[in-house]
């Protein structure tokens, strides 16, 4: 665990080195990267940028450091002029660039076009992660799985599906992934889609606390007072730390809830920035630690169970809902339920 905590500290320290931002319209790439792989991603992107510069074609890139810091480009989703957007925007989860107004102004107008690798990861194809409208490129996912302390579980069965977590036998013995106002968006959205508000309430009844991923990985299987039998945790954090023998990783049989790592690339800029875009479709998979995020251009890992699948909320559901607003509503509802039931 020390190595992961040290990495996060290094990222936070690097954030202090950021300079005044370039105007958004002059950016070739704005990249919000998952915190655990941020330094490795930055190193790869910096190398690509250096190659562009050697060719006399400099590119402007911004990768915010820190894991929870406020970024000067945060209001970008409110922009109304397509000329004032970066050539490529890459981000995580169902955040600002899924807002209905942004989608209507820029995504639905054909400003962006998806980019795909020559070979697509089997789980991306099987789970329907490829945007049928060809706008968003999901280049990886943050899969949420179970981490189970069998000693604390006792005679109770190991949960195998998301619905199993609703059973009263797990009451007060589940830790939910969350940080600040953020929640595991893919978890709450998928549970709501399949089980409605009743499903969210059943899970909230059983959750003892909401905790950051790195903290869960640290205390799972320990005697820490906040440790519990079941943790809902990102796959990366479950596999990147050594756990006691009595702690088991459980890949839900109905699929790991998948939160997107995605990009939006202006159609008019794709030829010029082809090397940068190739990082997302091919290069990301070459980073060893990125395997925890199931890269679109990667191979099926032998570390995954043979039945491994991803639970993607689905493009129809995304299109039929204001997915960002729904995420915010469900996050707030889950936290309220949790507080009221605790």
Residue pairs with C-beta under 8 A, 6 or more apart in sequence:
1 217
1 218
1 241
1 242
4 36
4 214
4 217
4 237
4 240
4 241
5 214
5 218
7 36
7 39
8 35
8 36
8 67
8 214
10 39
11 35
11 38
11 39
11 65
11 66
11 67
12 65
12 66
12 67
12 69
14 39
14 65
14 66
15 64
15 65
15 66
15 69
17 65
18 64
18 65
21 62
21 72
21 73
22 60
22 62
23 84
24 30
24 73
24 76
24 79
24 84
24 85
24 86
25 83
25 84
25 85
25 86
26 60
27 60
27 61
27 62
27 86
27 87
28 59
28 60
28 61
28 86
28 87
28 88
28 269
28 273
28 276
29 45
29 59
29 60
29 61
29 62
29 63
29 86
29 87
29 88
29 90
29 273
29 276
30 62
30 73
30 76
30 86
30 88
30 89
30 90
31 41
31 45
31 61
31 62
31 63
31 88
31 90
31 91
32 63
32 64
32 71
32 90
32 91
32 92
33 41
33 42
33 63
33 90
33 92
34 92
34 142
34 236
34 261
34 293
35 67
36 236
36 237
36 240
36 289
36 292
37 236
37 287
37 289
37 290
37 292
37 293
38 63
38 65
38 67
40 287
40 289
40 290
41 63
41 284
41 287
41 290
42 63
42 65
44 279
44 283
44 284
44 286
44 287
45 61
45 63
45 276
45 279
46 61
48 275
48 276
48 279
48 283
49 58
49 59
49 61
51 275
52 58
52 59
52 275
52 276
53 59
57 272
59 273
59 276
62 73
62 86
64 71
64 73
68 179
68 180
74 96
76 85
76 86
76 89
76 96
77 96
77 97
77 99
77 101
77 102
79 85
80 105
82 105
82 106
82 109
82 111
82 266
85 106
85 111
85 266
87 265
87 266
87 269
87 272
87 273
88 263
88 264
88 265
88 266
88 269
88 273
88 276
88 277
89 97
89 263
89 264
90 139
90 261
90 262
90 263
90 264
90 280
91 97
91 262
91 263
92 142
92 259
92 260
92 261
92 262
93 142
93 185
93 186
93 259
93 260
93 327
94 185
94 189
94 259
94 260
94 323
94 324
94 327
95 324
96 102
96 324
97 262
97 264
98 318
98 323
98 324
99 322
99 324
99 325
100 322
100 324
100 325
106 112
106 264
107 135
107 136
107 264
108 135
110 135
110 267
111 266
111 267
112 135
112 136
112 264
112 265
112 266
112 267
113 134
113 135
113 265
113 266
113 267
113 270
114 130
114 131
114 134
114 135
114 136
114 137
114 265
115 137
115 263
115 265
115 270
115 277
115 280
115 281
116 130
116 137
116 281
116 296
117 281
117 282
117 296
117 297
119 297
120 130
120 296
120 297
121 294
121 295
121 296
121 297
121 298
121 299
121 300
122 300
123 129
123 294
123 300
123 308
123 309
123 310
124 130
124 138
124 294
124 296
124 310
126 309
126 310
127 255
127 258
127 309
127 310
127 311
127 312
128 312
128 314
128 315
129 138
129 141
129 258
129 260
129 296
129 310
129 312
130 138
131 137
131 138
131 315
132 315
133 315
135 264
136 260
136 262
136 263
136 264
137 262
137 263
137 264
137 265
137 280
137 281
137 296
138 260
138 261
138 262
138 296
139 261
139 262
139 263
139 280
139 281
139 284
139 295
139 296
139 297
140 260
140 261
140 284
140 290
140 293
140 294
140 295
140 296
141 186
141 258
141 259
141 260
141 261
141 293
141 294
141 310
141 312
142 186
142 234
142 235
142 236
142 258
142 259
142 260
142 261
142 293
143 234
143 235
143 256
143 257
143 258
143 259
143 293
143 294
143 310
144 177
144 184
144 186
144 187
144 232
144 233
144 234
144 235
144 256
144 257
144 258
144 259
145 232
145 233
145 234
145 235
145 238
145 249
145 250
145 251
145 252
145 256
146 159
146 230
146 231
146 232
146 233
146 249
146 250
146 251
146 252
147 216
147 217
147 220
147 230
147 231
147 233
147 238
147 243
147 247
147 248
147 249
147 250
148 158
148 159
148 229
148 230
148 231
148 247
148 248
148 249
148 250
149 220
149 221
149 227
149 228
149 229
149 230
149 246
149 247
150 158
150 246
150 247
150 248
151 221
151 246
152 173
152 227
152 228
152 229
153 173
153 229
153 230
156 169
156 170
156 229
157 164
158 248
158 250
159 165
159 167
159 170
159 230
159 250
159 252
160 250
160 252
160 253
161 252
161 253
161 254
162 187
162 190
162 191
162 194
162 252
162 254
162 257
162 311
163 195
163 199
163 254
164 170
165 174
165 202
165 203
165 206
165 230
165 232
166 195
166 199
166 202
166 203
166 206
167 206
168 205
168 206
170 206
170 229
170 230
171 205
171 206
172 206
172 208
172 228
173 206
173 208
173 228
173 229
173 230
174 203
174 206
174 207
174 208
174 228
174 229
174 230
174 231
174 232
175 207
175 208
175 209
175 210
175 211
175 216
175 226
175 227
175 228
175 230
175 231
175 232
176 183
176 184
176 187
176 203
176 207
176 209
176 210
176 211
176 232
176 334
176 338
177 183
177 184
177 187
177 210
177 211
177 212
177 213
177 216
177 231
177 232
177 233
177 234
178 184
178 210
178 211
178 212
178 335
179 212
179 213
181 331
182 331
183 210
183 330
183 331
183 334
183 335
184 232
184 234
184 257
184 259
185 259
185 327
185 331
186 257
186 258
186 259
186 311
186 313
187 232
187 257
188 200
188 327
188 330
188 331
188 334
189 257
189 313
189 317
189 323
189 326
189 327
189 330
190 257
190 311
190 313
191 199
191 200
191 203
192 199
192 200
192 326
192 330
193 313
193 314
193 317
195 202
197 333
200 330
200 333
200 334
200 337
201 337
201 341
203 334
204 334
204 337
204 338
204 341
205 337
205 341
207 338
208 226
208 228
208 342
209 226
209 228
210 335
210 338
211 226
213 233
213 234
213 236
213 237
214 237
216 231
216 233
216 237
217 233
217 237
217 238
217 240
217 241
217 243
218 241
219 226
219 227
220 227
220 231
220 233
220 243
220 247
221 227
221 243
221 244
221 246
221 247
222 244
234 292
235 251
235 256
235 292
235 294
236 289
236 292
236 293
237 292
238 249
239 249
239 292
239 303
240 289
240 292
243 249
251 304
251 305
251 307
251 308
252 311
253 307
254 309
254 311
255 309
255 310
255 311
255 312
256 308
256 309
256 310
256 311
257 311
258 294
258 310
258 311
258 312
258 313
261 293
263 277
263 280
265 273
265 277
270 277
280 296
281 296
281 297
282 297
284 290
284 293
284 295
284 296
284 297
284 298
285 291
285 295
285 296
285 297
285 298
285 299
290 298
291 298
291 301
291 303
294 310
313 323
317 323
